[in-house]
Amino acid sequence: MAMILKAKKAVILKLRDPARVTTVIPTAKLVRHKGNTLVAVPHRPDETRVLRALGFDLPDPMRVHYEWPQARGKYDPYVTQLETASFASMNSRCFINNSMGTGKTVSSLWAYDYMRKSGQVKKLLIICPLSTMERTWADEIFMTFPHLQANVLYGSAERRKKLLADKSADIYIINTDGIKIIKDLLAKREDIDVVIVDEVAMFRNAGTTRFKILNDILNKQPVQRRVWALTGMPTPNAPTDAWAQCRLIIPASTVVPKYFGAARDALMDARGPFKFIAKSTANDTVKEWMQPSIRFSLDEVTELPDQVVLHRHTDMSEAQKRAYNMMLSKLKTEYEGGEILALNEAVKASKLVQIACGVAYAVDGKRIMLPAPNRMELLRELIAESEGKVIVFVPLTGALEHVAKELAKEWEVAIVHGATPKPERDVIFGAFQNTPNPHVLVANPGTMSHGLTLTAATTIIWFAPIYSLDIYGQANARIKRIGQKNKTRIINISGSPIEDKIYDRLEKKETMQSLLLDMLEKQ
């Protein structure tokens, strides 16, 4: 028999054989009550897991005992968020695969806050994309958990190490590729016993340096750490993306193949020396491997306004058409000569997209301006029609700078691309979300594809498509998140056949593999 004593946050057990529990749970105590010997066990996640294994049916302790702090002026927690936080608290290592915009950030922070208050963890390390360090994680901690101190480890190596050495902090936040700087120091920090890996799909390639460094931190250092892995899209390119993530987060799993080749054979069918097609059972296999995990879609969280995807076509200028046809003819020749392969087709396809954007690159790297008045005029019209702020995604830096310069003649414009320093990005994102200006944000989609909440915008315009399903989906999610109160629009601008084909695959969530090859074959 089990009874929860909420005032004491304990489970009271009346057992014929108390040793059955006291020998496996060190925190269990024998107590006398009205002549009976009872067993008192703290009602906490670690003890609850053991008791469940012994056959006791007990509720998640976080759902019973935690007082949920609320962000000032923000929404009440959704049931799915409460379930997600409780799930994390009950699993030392797990995947949180909720859709983009469902509040994974605050859910995982609630779980940490509860575990810390219950005495089961000490300090937290958050590993996340550079763009979300301040505007997503640090902001959420400041607003919802003012009792917690968070140090954002950014800047020089010396500064990062100094901030990590500050033991007055409860939480340390570092960007994905910054972990190499603090790896050796973490080996000595037994107090940092929880790690949140945000956008864990960024570690989907086991051959990369970033994977190897994080694997050392999570699985080869003497410190035993809980690990919660967050991503809304665990397999952005192919089912095989899941393998490295599983080996990283749950290395002891007996169902996940030890080697990539075996994983690929389980998930994919070969269709040639370099082409593989996902098996019909691939998604079920990935789900079986990626356990324990939890997933809620955005529709399960709240009824957000519809997000409408629109297509707007524009004609290329005569100069663009000549350049486009010449490049297409050149690529056709290269294709027939066997120079275009699956490994380089994205680079080749980008040459056509450059021309459609109006800014191409010569062999020596110099920019060649091709007038694109029709595309720019359409962009201005779409911005003017928007009821709210606008994000314009331009995947090419040369075109991005030209677009921003033209739009700045009519609106206050901010620019974010790969060379924009992090402190400047944080200021821009904060101003865009919380102040009247800038009205237009012109950005490279790769710099804004993870974590950011930019619900001040109601329209996203793709000046040209990106050759990445992952980045396209993530970037579009910046405005369809909790807190959005208006109908939102995604507008895809196209002026060439290659763009139409890319957009078609993006919307159908199909791989870009062989897109250009198929197109050239039909020429």
N, C-alpha and C positions, 0 to 999 in steps of 0.2 A: 504494500500500500504506500502511495506517495501523496504528500500534501505540500503545497507551496505556501510558505509563510512570507507574505509579501513585505511585511514590516521589517523582517530580518533578511530579506532577499536570500532565503534558504529553502531547500527542499528537505522535508522531514519524512523519514522512511521508518516504517515499523517492519522489521525483518526477523525471521527465524535465525538467519545466519548473518549477522552484521559484518563478519569478516569478508563476505562476498563483495562488499563495497569498500570497506576501510582498507583493504589490502591493495586496491587498485587506484584509489583516490586519496592522495596524501592529505588533502584539506578536509576530508570527512572526519567528523567527531562523534563520539558517543555521548549522549545526554540522557539524564534520568527525568522522567515525567510521570507523575502519579504511579510510581512503582514500576513503570515500564522502561526498558532500555531502547532508546531510539537512535537513529543515525541522522545527523544533520549535515547536509552538504550544501556549500554555497551554490545558489542558482545562477551560475555563470556559464558562458559558452563551453569552455573546456570541460568542466565537470558534467555539463548536460550531454555532451557528445558521448562520454563514457557511460553515463547512466542509460542513455538510449541503446547503446551497444549491449547493455546488460538486460534490456527488455523493458525498461521503464518508459512510459509514454509521457513526455514532458514538453511543454511549449517552449519556444525560443525565449530565453530570458530577456533579451532586449525589448521584445514586444510587451513584456510584463512590467519591467522596472525602469526603463529609460524615460527621462523627461526631455522631450524633443525640443531643442532650441530653435527658434524661428528667426529667419532673416528679417531685419526691420523693413516693414512695408511690402514684404513679398508674399507669395502664395503660401497656403497651408500645404503640408506634405500630402502627396497623393498616396493612395494605398499601395500602388506599385513601388513607389519610392521607399515606403516603410518596409515592404517585403524585401526589397533589394538590400537595404541597410542591414536588416536582420539576417538575411542570407549570408552577407559578407562576414558578419560577426560570428557565425556558426561554422565558417570554413577557413582553415588556416591558409589554404591556397585555393584560389578559384578564379573563374572568369565571370566578369559582369559584361554581358554582350547586349545590353539594352540599346535600342535605336538611338541615333543622334538626337539630342535635344530633350531627352527624357529625365535629365537631372542626375546623371551618374556621379557627377562631382560631389554634390551635397550629400547624396546617399552614402557614398564611401566615407565622407568626412563624419557623418553621423555615426557610422559603424566604428570608426576610430575613436571618436569622442566617448562613445559608450564603453568600449573596451578599455580605454585609458582610465575612465572613472571607476570601472569595476576592478581595476588593479591587474588586468591580464596583459596589458602592453604598456610600453613607456613612450618611445618617440617614433615619429613617422617620417619616412623619406618619400617624397613624391617625385617621380621621374616623368616628365611630360614634354611636349613640343615647346620650343622657345616662345611661340606666340601666345601660349596659354599660361605661362608662369605667373604673370601679374594679373592680367585682365580676367582670368578664369579662376585659378586656384587661390591666389593671394586675396583677390577681391571677395571670394566666397568665404574664406576664413575670417576676414575682417568683418564682414557683414553678419555672419551667422554664428561665429564662434569667437567672440571678442575676448574670451578668457584664454584663448590659445595664442601663443606667439609663433609666428612663421617667419623664417629667414629665407629670402630668395637668393640662392647661390648663383650670382651672375657677375660677370666682369672678369678681371684678371684671375689667373690661377691662385695667386696669393690671397686675393680678396675672397674667393670662394672657400679656400681652406680656412680662412679666419672666421667666416660666417658659420662654417660647419663646426668649428671648435667652440663656438658659443653655446654652451650647454644650458643656457637659460631658455633657449628655444624649445618648443614642443614639436615643431614641424620644420623640415628642411625641403625646399623645392629646388630642383635642378633640371636643366634641359637634357634632352635625350643624349646628345653627344658630349655633354659636360661630365658624365659619370666617370670617364677615364681619369679625370683630374683628382677625384676623391676616392677612387677604388681602394687604394692601399689604406687610406685613413679609415674607411668603413670597416675594414677587417678588425680594427681595434675598438669599434663602437658597439659594444654589446647592448647599449641602451637603445640603439636604433633597431627596433625589432619588428617594425611593420614597413612594408614597401608597397606603394601604389604605383603600378606601371600604367600610365595613361597612354592610350593609343598603342597598345602592345603590338598591333599589326605592323608597326614600324620595325619590329624585330623578327619579321617573318622569314628572313634569310639567314640561316645558321652559319653561312660562310663569311658574314660581315664582321668587322671589328667591333661594332656596337653590340652585336649579339654575344660575342665571346666575352666582352667586358661585363655585360650584365649577367651572363651565365656564371662568371666567377663570383660576382657579388651575391647572387641569390643561392648558388648551389655549391660553391667550393670554399667559401670562407667559413671559419668556425662558428660564426654567429648564426643561430637558427632564427629565421625570419618568416613571418606571415607575409604572403604576397597576394595582392588583389590586382588582377589584370583587367583593364578597362578597354573596350573598343566596341563601336557600333557596327563595324564591318570587319570581322575577323579574317575573311577570305576575299580581299578586294580584287585579286587577279585570277586566282585559281584555287580549287580546294586544297592543293598542296601547301598553300600559305599557312594552313593551320598547324602543320607538322612541327616547325621550329618553335612556334609559340607554345605548343604542348610540351615539347622537350624542355623548354625554358621554365615554365610555370609548374608543371607536374612531372618532373623527371622520373619519379618512381612509378609512374603509370605502367601497368603491365599490358595495356591494350594498344598503346601507341608504339608503332615500330621504332626500333632503335636507330635505323638508318633511313636516310631520305629515299633511297632507291626503292626500298620495300614500301614506304609510304606512298610513293608515286604509283607503284604497281597496284596498290590497294584502291587508289582513288581515280586513276586515269587509264585510258586506253591509248596505245600508241597509234598514230596515223602517219607514220613516216619517221625519219631520223630526228627531226626537231619539232614535231607537232604532236601534242597530246590532247585528247578530248576527255572531259570529265565523265565518269561512269554515272549511270542513272542512280546508283546507290551512294554517290560521293557525299551528298549533304548529310545523309543519315550516318555515314561513317564518321564524318567530321564531328557531328553532334555526339556520337559515342565516345570519341577520343577526348573532346574538349569538356571534360567533367572534373569536378563539379562546376556547373555554370548556371546562370540565370539570364533570361532574356525577356524583355517586354518591348513591344513595338510602340511607336508614338501614339497610335490609335488607341492603345490600351491605357494610356496615361490620361489623355484629355482630348476633347473635341476642339482641336485647333482649326482656325479658318483654313479653307482650302488653299492649296498652293497650285496655281495654274501654270502650266508650261506652254509657252507660245513660241511660234517660229516666225521670224520676219526675214524676208529675203531682200537682198539689195543687189543691184547690178555692179559688176566691176567696171572700172574705167577702161578706156581703150588701151592705155598703157599697161594696165594690169592684165587685161585679156591676152595681149601679145606676150607678156612675160610668163603668164601662166601656161599658155599653149607651148611656148618654147621649152619651159621646164618639164612639162608633161612629156613632150617628145624626147627630151634628154633622158628622163627617167625610164621611158619605154625602152630606149636603146640599152640602158644599163641593165634593165630587167632581162632583156633578151640575151645579154652577155653574161648573165649570172652574177652581176655585181650587187643586186638587191636581195638580201636575205631577211629572214625573220628577225635576225639580231640587229639589223640596222634600218629596218623599214620605217620606224618611227622618226628617225632623223631625216630620212628622205621625204617622208610625208610632210614634215614641218616646213620644208622649202616651199611647198605649194600653199600652206597656210600663211606663211610670211608674205607671199605675194598678195594673197587675198586681204591681208591686214594693211598693206600699203607700205611696209618697211621690210625689205629683204636684206640679206647679208651676202656680201661678196666672199670670194675665197679667202681674201686677206682680212676678213672680219669687218670691213667697212660697210656702213649702212647705205643701202640704195633706196631712196625715197620714190615710191610709186603713188601718184595722186589717187586717193580713194574718197572723193567728195561725196559719193552717194552713201557710203557706209557711215561717214561722219555725220551727215545730215540726218540719217535714220536714227543714229544714236542720240543726237540732240532731241529729236522728236519724242523718242521713248522716255528720255529723262524728264522732259517737260510734261508728259502725260502722267507720270507717276504721282500718286497721292502722298507719298512719303519720300524718305531718303533713298538713294540709289547706290548700289555697289556695281561697278563695272569691272569685270574680270578680263584681263588681257594677258595671255600666256607668254607673250614675247616682250622683252624689256624695251627694245627700240620702239615698237608700236605703242607700248604703254606710255612712254614718255611723250610721244607725239599726241596721243589721245588726251592725256592730262593737260597738256599745254593748250590744246584747242578748247577743251571744256572749261578751262579756267577763265576763258573770255566771258562766260555767262554765269558760272556758278563758283562758289568756293569749293575748291577741290583739294583733297589730300591724296598722297601717293604712298603706296607700300609695295616694295619689291624686295628681292633677295639682299640688296645692298643697304636697305633701310635698317639702321641700328635698333636694337631691341628697345632701349629707353624711348626712342622717337616713336616706335610702333605703339608702345603702351600709351603714350600721350595721344596719338592719333585715334586709336581704338576707343579710348576713354571719351575723347571729345565727340567722336562720331556717335557714340551710344548715348551720351548724357547731355549734350549741348546742341543748340540749333545748327551750328556749323562745325565741320564742313557738311555740305549737302550731298556731295558726291565723293565716293571713295573709289579711286582707280587702283587696282591691285593685281599683282600676280597671284593666281589662285593657290599656288603651292604654299604661299606664306600665310594663308588664312583658311586652310582646309581642316583644321582640328580645333575643337573645343570652344572657340570664341562664340559669344552670344552677341549678335548685332541686330537685335529686333527693332532698332530704330529705323532700319531700312525695310521697305515693303517691296522693293524690286531689285532683282539681280539681272544684269544684262551681260551676256557673254559676247564680247566683241569678236571673239573667234573661239573655236573649241579647243579643249585640252585633250591630249592623247593619253588620258588616264581616267579610268572609271572610278578609281578610289578618290582622286582629287576632285573630280566633278561632283560626286555625291556628297562628299564632306563639305565642299565649298558652298553648295546650295543649301546645306542644313544650317548655315550661319543665321538665316532669318526665320527659319521654321523651327522655333524652339519655345519652350515654356516662357510665357511673358508676351508672346506675340498676340496682338489683339486685332490685327487687320488681315484682310486677304492679301496673300503675297503672290508675286509673279516671278517666274523664271523665263527670261526671253533669250532665245538663241538666235543670234544674227548669223546669216550665211549668205555667201555670194558666189560659191563655187561647188562643184560636185564633191570634192574631197571633204569639204566641211559638212555637207549634207550626210555623207556616209558616216562620218565620225559621230555627229549628233545622233544619228539613228541608232548606232550601237550603244552610245552612252545611255540613251533613254531606255533601251531594251536591256541594259546591263549585260551586254555581251562583250566578250574579249575583243581587243583591238588587233589581235594576232591575225596576220595575213590580209588585213584590210586593204593596204596599198597594193599588195601582190595580186589580190583578186581583181582590183580595179584595173591594174595595168594589163592583166591577162585578157580582159574584155575589150581593150582598146583596139 
